[in-house]
Amino acid sequence: MLELTIIVCILLVASFLADKKKTIKGVTLGLIMFVKLLPALISMLALVSVLFFTIPNETLISLIGKDSGINGWLIAALLGSVSLIPGFIAFPLCNILIGKGVAYSTVAVFITTLMMVGAITLPVEAKFFGWRVSIIRNTLSFIAAIVVGVLMMFFL
Amino acid sequence: MKKFAKYSFPILFFLFIGLSYLFDFASGEQIGDNFWLFFKEMILFLPLMFILIGLFDVWIQREKIEKHIGKDSGWKGTLLVILMAMLQAGPLYGAFPFAYLLWKKGCSIRNIFIYLGAYSTIKVPMLTFEIGFLGLKFSLLRTLITLPLFILIGFAMEKYLKGKKFEVKQPKN
């Protein structure tokens, strides 16, 4: 986060020194895009915070730990697809899962869907790519996550 | 009316959170705290990202993007787009605006989806975190397995969208 702030500041100053007009135009363009996307993002985060409350981490852990093999992967993949958990919570959570004896492959499926598949972010994604393409991308990613699980089982 | 329908969910949500704090409704307060946690992450990060996108838009010429990661860029273009995605940070929805910009500047369909795949799964800032919690072996293996898979998704999307009038749109409110 700090790194990003520093990089953006340096680029902003450099850009401003090189061309004032261009810089103002660019920053305005970017911020307008942000403001236009903001309502969709806020709705999404509101939904996430409700879901986060209804399915607390403890429930998530017990659900993922319940089954192993294909059933376990499917449960992990479904939960990963509908959750939107930031990395700083997700990885410690996975660490707990491993500690509870959940297979590495199941954890890999959970992480991969968490990262690549976003059921909750679908309305935002569809604004850019359209519904059909977004659903296809998410479905392919879901399948890929299961493949990750199968292969991880062979190697770990 | 249509506008109201669109905003009714967030309006109801904030009303509920506000009332929860007013009347000490614990569950509502918990949800409000959750929202604040996620909102904070977004509001600190996304404006920076969008400023970056705006600067990128005015400084990088279309010809450059087209040449390096466009339709005829081959494996070199794929490699470039993966490296670019790996150096970024943030949640998946942060990548969509950037994908739009890449599209606008002439990036190929395949590379757009490969970019999304790399961005979501193998960002370096995230990998360091993952290695810390799950170990180098796990992260490395997961990266090596995921890499060909999202490249494959890129190829599949390109094949599927060929001839269809696909475009990445800029969201309108």
Interface residues (C-beta under 8 A of the other chain):
Chain A: M1 E3 L4 T5 V8 L11 L12 S15 K22 T23 K25 G26 V27 T28 L29 G30 L31 M33 F34 K36 L37 P39 A40 L41 I42 S43 M44 L45 A46 L47 V48 S49 V50 F52 F53 L84 P86 G87 F88 F91 P92 C94 N95 I98 Y104 V107 A108 I111 T112 M115 M116 G118 T121 V124 E125 K127 F128 F129 G130 V133 I136 R137 L140 S141 A144 V147 V148 L151 M152 F155 L156
Chain B: K6 Y7 F9 P10 F13 F14 S27 Q30 I31 G32 N34 F35 L37 F38 F39 E41 M42 L44 F45 L46 P47 L48 M49 F50 I51 L52 I53 G54 L55 F56 D57 V58 W59 A89 P91 L92 Y93 F96 P97 A99 Y100 F113 L116 G117 S120 T121 P125 M126 F129 E130 G132 F133 L134 K137 F138 L141 R142 I145 T146 L149 F150 L152 I153 A156 M157 Y160 L161 F166 V168 K169 Q170 P171 K172 N173
